[in-house]
Amino acid sequence: MAHAPHYTRLRQICLVAPHLEPLISDISAIMGLGVCYRDGNVAKYGLENALLPVDTILLEVVAPFQPGTAAGRFIDKTNGRGGYMAIFCCDDPDARGAHAGAMGVRTANVIDHAPYHGVQLHPRDCRAAFIEFNHTDGSDDVLGPYPPAGPDWQKSIRKDVTQALVGVEMQSPEPAELAEHWGKIIGVAAGTNAAGESELKLPNCSFRFVKGDSEIMSGLTFRVADPAKVRNAAKAKGYKMSGDSFDIGGVTFQLSA
């Protein structure tokens, strides 16, 4: 499946937690997702991680195991509330980084592990979360290689319980303005959804922007085969349901049929 030369898709959402366990086991059990990879390379940043594919979008959780990490500071600053990174695959990460730079959004980190090349933007300038753009040679096919998720991440895709990650919720005191800012960085025009909320629509996921006290990535919406079954699995693990949603890993998981 080849893409037009200019494309942007949500590739990965990264959450941050004080510890990987029991969080990873709980997410796996409740959402019916399998861990495809734990990346030894993040140890040099004082982190451990695990990635779970949700169809072709990856859900990553990172946890600091030593003091002084950026992830640890993020947890302290936000009191553990809010997603850490939104990661997009695109045709030309360097061009996206240069475009962001022209808007005053600094590059925080460039990761060059051929065939993978990533440009991470500074969270203070992005606001709410880190934005990363990356490209992997040969991965314009959504089921193609994606080194951060390990050599055979595709084999861990499970769709019997959770079918897709369809939405990301962002909060801000000025949601329309944050939507505009993220839209300019990502290269997607901000629109409004049926509920009148500001929205950025990507080919495989929508970001909606709602009013909140602080600027955070506040929630993820998953399409699931049987919401009642997932609700019961969450309750069995001790999570408190509020309608079709529950809080886990610093964000709210919202279930949709």
N, C-alpha and C positions, 0 to 999 in steps of 0.2 A: 504494500500500500504506500505509494509515493505521495508526498505532499507538494503543494505549491511551494515555490521558493521561500515565501514568507509565511511561516506558520508559528503558532504558539499554542502549546497544549499544557495543561497541568500534568506534571510528571510525578510529583511527590509532595506529600505534606509531612512535615517533621514536627513532632511534639517533643517536649522536654519534660523530664520527671526526675525527682530526687533519686529514684532507684528503678531499675528495669522491672524487677519483680516486686509484687505480684502483677504489675500492670500488664506486661506482655501476655502472661498466661490468662489473665482475665479478658483482655481484648480478644485473644484467640478463641477462648471458650464461648464468650458471649456472641461474638460476631461471626464465628465459624471461619476464621482466617488462619492461614498457616505462615510461620516464619520462613522466609526464603533465604535469609542471609544475616549474619552478624559480621560486621566489617572490622577486622583487626587493625586497619589503618587509622581508625579514629582514636586509638589509644594514645597516639602522640599528642592529641588535643586534650588528654585527660578524660576521655569519654568512652562509654561503651554504647552499643546500639543494637537494634534489631529492626528488620524490615519485614512488612507483611504486604503482599500484593492484594489490592482490592480491584479486581479485574486488571486493567493495565496501569492504574495509578498506584503508587507505592505509599504506604503509611509507615513512617519511620518513627521510632521513639529513641531519643538519646538521653543518657543519664551520666552526670559527672561522677567519677570515682576518686577525684582528688580536688583539693581546693584551688581557687584561682582560675577556673575555666569561664569562658564567655557564657556557656550554658548555665553554669551555676549562678553567675551574676544575673542572668535573665530570670531565673527562678526567684532569686531574692528580690529583685526589683518589682516583679509582678505578683509576688506572693504565690507563685505557682499557677497563676491563671493566664491562659492564652497560649495559642500555638506558636511555635518557634520559627518555622520557615515555610514559605510557599515556593516550590521549585518548579520551574517551567522548562520544558524542552523547546528549542527553537532552532532556526537555521543558522544564526550567527550571534553567539553570546557576546562577542567582543563589540559588535555594532550596538547591541542592546545596552551594554555597559557604557559605551561612549555616549549614547543618546541620553541615558540616565545622568551621566556626568554633566552633560550640557544643561540639565535641569537642576544641577546642584546636588544630585544624589551620588555620594561617593561609592567607589568600589572598596569593599572591605577585604576581599580575598579572591585570588584567582587560583583555581585548581586545575593543574594540567597533568592528567594521567592519561596519555594517549591510549585508546582512541577517544577518551572522554575529556571534555574541556568545559569548565564551569566558571562563571563569574558571579560572585556573591556581592550583593549591594548592602550598604551600611543600614542596619535596622533603624538607627536614629533618623536617617534621612528618608527611608522608605515609610517609616512610622508603622506601628502595630506589629510588624514581624519582619524578618529577613526576606528579601526576594532574591532568588538565584535563577540565572538563566544557564542552561547547559545544552551541549550538543555532543552526541556520540557518533562517530563515523559509522555508517551502516545501520543506524537506529531510527531512520525516518519511518520505518515500519514500527508501529506501536508495540509489536511483540518481538522486536529486534533486540540486539544486545543493549544492556544498560549496566555498565560495570558496578555502579554503587549498590546495585541490588544483587550482586553475585553472578556467577557464571550461568546458572540455569534457573533464574527467578521464575520464569514462565511456568515451570513444573509445579510451583506452589500455589498457582491461582486456583481458588475454590469459589464456586458460585452457588453452592446449594443453599447457603444461609444469606450471605450478603452478596448482592449482585453488582453494585457500583457505588462509588463515592460521587454524588451528584451535585453537592453544594458545599460551599464554605461560607460561614457567617463571620463578618467583620463588624466590630463595634467602634463607634467614635462619637464624641459630643457633636461633631459635624460630619455625619455619615456621607452626605452628598459630596462634600469637599474631599474627603478621603478617597471616595470612589473615583473622583476625577483625577486625583493624584496617582493612584495605583493604575488607573486606566492609561494615563500618559506614560508611565514607566513601562507598562506591559505592552502598550500599543493596541489597546482595545477601547473603543469608545464606550463611555458609561451610558447606560440606558436605565429604564425603570421596569420592574417586574409587575406582575398582576396585582401585587399588594401595594404598589406604589413606592417600593423601596428602591434605592439606587442599586444597580446591578452591572456587573461585568460578565459577559457571556463568552466563555471559551468553548471550543468544539466539544470538549468532554466534561465540562463542569461549569457551574456558575458561582460567582462570588457575589453575595448580597451584603449590603452595608446598612446597619441599623443603629439606632441611637443607644449610646452607652456612656458611662462615666469616663472611661479611659479608652485609649486606642489599642485594641487587641484583636487577635484572631480568636473568636469566641466559640465557634461551633463548626461541626461537620455534619452534613446530612447524607445518610446512606440509604440506598434503595435495597430493601430486604424482601425475601420471599414471603416471610410470615412474621409481621411485627409482634404479634402476641407471643410467639415462641421466643423471640429475642428479648422481649420485655421480661418474660419469666426467667430466662437465663441470667439476665442482669440482676434481677431480684435475688435469685439463688446465690449469686456471688456477693450479695450485700449492698448493691447499689440502689439508691432511692430513685424510683421513676417519677417523672413529672409529666403526665400524659404519655407521649411517645418519646420522651427524651430522658437522658441521665448524664451526669457529669463524670468524666473519667479522663485521666491524663491531662488535666488543666483546661479541657474544653468540654462542650456539651455535644454528645452524640445524639443526633435527631434521626429517628427511624421513619422512613416513608415506604408505603407499599408500592 
